[in-house]
Structures are given as C-alpha cells and as structure tokens.
C-alpha cells in the first residue's frame, strides 16, 4: 500500500506507509538511569499505554510443561507509550527489554517489571491498550510481587 502522491524523489509516492517511523520517538531502557527516566515519564504522563511481548499466551506455562510447547512463561519486553500533558505530535514509546537474551535486566526482569507497574498503580495512572486484560494477567502472574493493574484499567476498542 502506498501513501499519497507528491512531487520529488523523497515524496510520499516513494514511501511505504511504515516509512514515517521516527526513531527519536523510541527510548530504550538499558541502564539504571534509563529506568529512572522511564519512572519520571510515567509520573508526568496523562495515561500509560503498555504492551507486553511474551513467550506465549499462557502466563503460567512452565519450562518442559504441557502448555505453550514446553516454553516457560516469560515477558520478553515491555513497551510504554506515555502521552505527556500539552504534548504536540506523537508521544515517546519507552522499550524495556525483560527476559530477552540481550537484556541487561535478564537476571531480575520480574522485579523490574513489578517496579515499573507498581509505580503506574501508585501514581494512579489510567492504563489502556488493545490487549489490556492479557497484559494485566501477565503482570499479575509474572511480576515478582503480583502487581494488580486491574484498578486503573481503561478498556478501549
């Protein structure tokens, strides 16, 4: 699918729809300072739009178990789109690698997941996304302390 036709070699006519991706709107969370910055962005956000990438649909699957092809349940990464007050344009999306093999948090990703989502709850932020029930189940099951984000959930469609 092509975008609208304009004149010039860099016009929309030569761009695919996804070619407007702006990498400056993505913040990766690799260091403790990055984690603090994510926390500050959550505190000031209008709402939180999380999305979990996981190893499957069963948040209770165990390694070599009967479900999920024997793959244990893990959160691979979490993203948080955080619209800010009076923001013009698209908000920044923060990407937090969790159990991904190259994640700096791999040894304690459940504690990091719990810390971030507990902050969302403590700050009483509205939580919304397309798969929010799925993400709420996963956060509860996989966070180190059973964080319940169902209270601030806003169901969208």
PyMOL commands that set and color helices and strands:
alter all, ss='L'
color gray80, all
select helices_A, chain A and resi 12-14+17-20+23-25+32-44+68-70+106-122+132-142
alter helices_A, ss='H'
color red, helices_A
select strands_A, chain A and resi 26-28+49-54+75-81+93-97
alter strands_A, ss='S'
color yellow, strands_A
deselect
rebuild
show_as cartoon
